[in-house]
Amino acid sequence: MGQMLATSAQHKSQSINREPSLAKLFSLNDVTVQFNELTALKNIQFTLNKGEIVFVTGASGAGKTTLLRVIAGDQDPTSGRVMRPTQNEIFISQVYQDLRILIDETCYENLLTSYDPNIYKNRKEFESDLNDLCRFLGITDRLSIKMRFANGGLKQKVAIIRSLLTKPDVFIADEPTSSLDADNARKIFDVLNLYNVKRGLTIVWASHNRELIRSLSGRIVHLDSGRLVYSGHACFI
């Protein structure tokens, strides 16, 4: 996992507990995250339930990435309490802004890194899921392209497909469609929505594109300068 600025140990007053039930997957109570003089999150109250679709919105620098990192367990709060299941209870898959693809490998070779014989019956089942996702997102004819020659949209699609092929319980994505047009962004959401309905996938999607989010179904969490200022339906933002 990528590292952000370290927080001095003497300033931490965090306690992390475990949820007794997976109905409520994550709970943030009065969470603040500070990097030196910068307050990235301020007194955040947030709950994520199993099977929810949540969009985190806000301008650049509002705290979206930091919130995702706290939810995923990659960032400890400076103060406040985080409750989450253990790693043995759920698997979280993330799509970062830098995508973390293997630049010298092909699209297909990047997708193969998700194969795990412990979560698939056999290689045929994995290839079936891979082919279905590639076909739906329109990249079947581009699987042999080396990632260093791929455009931003193709890289994002590969990163998302690779993440979904790990069969996660929770999918967390930071600006996953920033290089895609509205139609392709909608296709990404349609895939995620299908996984939500069919497999119970819990989704947290951060984006500054409020117009796109308005057209999608899910709960909106809006951040402004590190504060959570709205949580509810998109039509009210």
C-alpha positions in Angstrom: 0.0 0.0 0.0 1.1 3.5 -0.7 2.3 5.6 2.2 1.1 9.1 3.0 2.7 11.5 5.4 3.3 9.8 8.8 1.4 11.1 11.8 3.4 11.5 14.9 2.6 8.8 17.4 2.2 11.2 20.3 -0.7 12.9 18.5 -2.7 9.7 17.9 -5.7 8.9 20.1 -7.3 6.3 18.0 -9.0 3.1 19.1 -10.0 0.5 16.5 -12.7 -2.0 17.4 -14.3 -4.8 15.5 -17.9 -4.9 14.4 -20.0 -7.7 15.9 -22.1 -7.9 12.7 -21.3 -7.4 9.1 -24.7 -5.7 8.5 -22.7 -2.5 9.4 -19.3 -3.0 7.9 -17.6 0.3 8.9 -18.2 3.1 11.3 -16.2 6.2 11.8 -16.9 8.2 14.9 -15.6 11.7 15.2 -12.6 10.9 13.0 -10.0 13.5 12.3 -6.9 13.0 10.2 -4.1 15.6 10.3 -0.8 15.7 8.4 1.4 18.3 10.2 -0.5 21.5 9.8 -3.0 20.2 7.2 -6.3 18.8 8.4 -7.5 16.3 5.8 -10.6 15.2 7.7 -12.3 16.9 10.5 -14.7 15.2 13.0 -16.1 12.7 10.5 -19.2 10.7 11.4 -19.8 7.9 8.8 -21.3 4.5 8.6 -21.1 2.0 5.7 -23.5 -0.9 5.6 -23.1 -4.2 3.8 -24.4 -4.0 0.2 -24.5 -0.2 0.0 -23.4 1.9 -2.9 -21.9 5.1 -1.6 -20.5 8.0 -3.7 -18.0 10.3 -2.0 -18.0 13.7 -3.7 -16.2 17.0 -3.2 -13.7 19.3 -4.9 -10.0 18.3 -5.2 -8.4 18.5 -1.8 -11.8 18.0 0.0 -10.6 14.8 1.7 -12.0 12.1 -0.5 -8.8 10.1 -0.9 -8.1 10.3 2.8 -11.6 9.1 3.7 -11.2 6.1 1.4 -7.9 5.3 3.0 -9.3 5.4 6.5 -12.2 3.1 5.4 -9.8 0.7 3.8 -7.5 0.6 6.8 -4.6 2.2 5.0 -4.7 5.4 7.0 -5.0 5.7 10.8 -6.9 8.6 12.1 -5.2 11.2 14.3 -8.1 11.1 16.6 -11.5 9.4 16.7 -12.7 5.8 16.5 -12.9 3.4 13.5 -14.8 0.2 13.7 -14.4 -2.4 11.0 -14.5 -6.2 10.4 -11.3 -8.2 10.5 -9.4 -9.0 7.3 -10.6 -12.6 7.6 -14.2 -11.5 7.5 -14.1 -9.3 4.3 -11.8 -8.7 1.4 -11.4 -5.1 0.1 -10.2 -4.4 -3.4 -9.1 -0.9 -4.3 -8.6 1.1 -7.5 -6.2 3.9 -6.8 -5.8 7.1 -8.8 -2.3 5.9 -9.9 -4.0 2.6 -11.0 -0.8 0.5 -10.1 -0.8 -1.4 -13.3 2.2 -3.3 -14.6 3.3 -0.9 -17.3 5.6 -3.3 -19.2 2.9 -6.1 -19.4 -0.1 -6.4 -21.6 -3.7 -5.7 -20.6 -4.3 -9.5 -20.4 -1.2 -10.1 -18.4 -2.3 -7.4 -15.9 -5.7 -9.1 -15.6 -4.1 -12.5 -15.0 -2.6 -11.2 -11.8 -6.0 -11.5 -10.2 -6.3 -15.2 -10.6 -6.4 -17.0 -7.3 -7.2 -20.8 -7.3 -8.6 -20.3 -3.8 -11.5 -18.2 -5.0 -12.2 -19.8 -8.4 -13.2 -23.4 -9.0 -10.8 -23.6 -11.9 -9.0 -21.5 -14.5 -12.0 -21.8 -16.8 -14.3 -20.0 -14.4 -11.8 -17.2 -14.0 -11.4 -16.8 -17.8 -15.2 -16.8 -18.1 -15.5 -13.9 -15.7 -12.6 -12.1 -17.4 -14.0 -12.5 -20.8 -17.5 -11.3 -19.7 -16.1 -8.1 -18.1 -13.8 -7.4 -21.1 -16.6 -7.9 -23.5 -19.1 -5.6 -21.6 -16.5 -2.8 -21.3 -15.4 -3.2 -24.9 -11.7 -4.1 -24.5 -11.7 -7.7 -25.8 -9.8 -6.6 -29.0 -7.2 -4.7 -26.9 -6.0 -7.3 -24.5 -2.6 -7.7 -26.3 -1.7 -4.0 -26.0 1.2 -3.2 -23.7 0.0 -1.0 -20.9 2.6 1.6 -21.6 0.9 2.2 -25.0 -2.6 2.2 -23.6 -4.6 5.4 -23.2 -6.0 6.6 -19.8 -9.4 5.1 -20.4 -8.2 1.7 -21.2 -5.8 1.7 -18.2 -8.8 2.6 -15.9 -10.9 -0.2 -17.4 -8.1 -2.8 -16.9 -7.6 -1.6 -13.3 -11.3 -1.9 -12.5 -11.7 -5.4 -14.2 -8.6 -6.6 -12.4 -10.1 -5.5 -9.1 -13.4 -7.1 -9.7 -11.8 -10.4 -10.7 -10.5 -10.7 -7.1 -14.2 -11.3 -6.1 -14.1 -8.6 -3.3 -16.7 -8.0 -0.7 -16.0 -4.3 -0.8 -14.8 -2.3 -3.8 -13.2 1.1 -3.2 -12.3 3.3 -6.1 -10.8 6.8 -6.2 -11.8 8.7 -9.3 -12.2 5.4 -11.3 -13.7 7.1 -14.4 -11.7 10.3 -14.6 -10.3 9.4 -18.1 -13.6 8.1 -19.5 -16.5 9.8 -21.3 -20.0 9.7 -19.8 -21.1 6.6 -21.8 -18.1 4.6 -20.6 -18.4 5.9 -17.1 -22.0 4.7 -17.1 -20.9 1.3 -18.3 -18.5 1.0 -15.4 -21.3 1.8 -13.0 -23.7 -0.7 -14.7 -21.1 -3.4 -14.1 -20.6 -2.4 -10.5 -24.4 -2.2 -10.0 -24.7 -5.7 -11.4 -22.1 -7.0 -8.9 -23.9 -5.2 -6.2 -27.2 -6.9 -7.0 -25.9 -10.3 -7.9 -23.0 -10.7 -5.5 -23.8 -8.2 -2.7 -20.8 -6.1 -3.5 -20.4 -3.1 -1.3 -19.2 -0.1 -3.3 -17.5 3.2 -2.3 -16.7 5.4 -5.3 -15.0 8.8 -4.9 -15.5 11.4 -7.7 -15.5 15.1 -8.1 -18.0 14.7 -11.1 -21.2 15.6 -9.4 -23.2 15.7 -12.6 -22.3 12.1 -13.3 -23.2 11.0 -9.8 -26.6 12.7 -10.0 -27.5 10.2 -12.7 -26.6 7.2 -10.7 -28.3 5.4 -7.8 -26.7 5.3 -4.4 -26.0 7.4 -1.3 -24.0 10.6 -1.6 -21.4 11.6 1.0 -20.2 15.2 0.2 -17.0 16.6 1.7 -16.0 20.2 1.9 -12.6 21.1 3.3 -12.3 17.9 5.2 -15.8 18.1 6.7 -18.7 15.8 5.8 -21.4 18.3 5.0 -24.1 16.1 3.3 -25.1 12.5 3.3 -28.2 11.5 1.4 -29.8 11.2 -2.1 -28.1 12.7 -5.1 -31.0 14.9 -6.1 -30.3 17.2 -3.1 -26.7 18.0 -3.9 
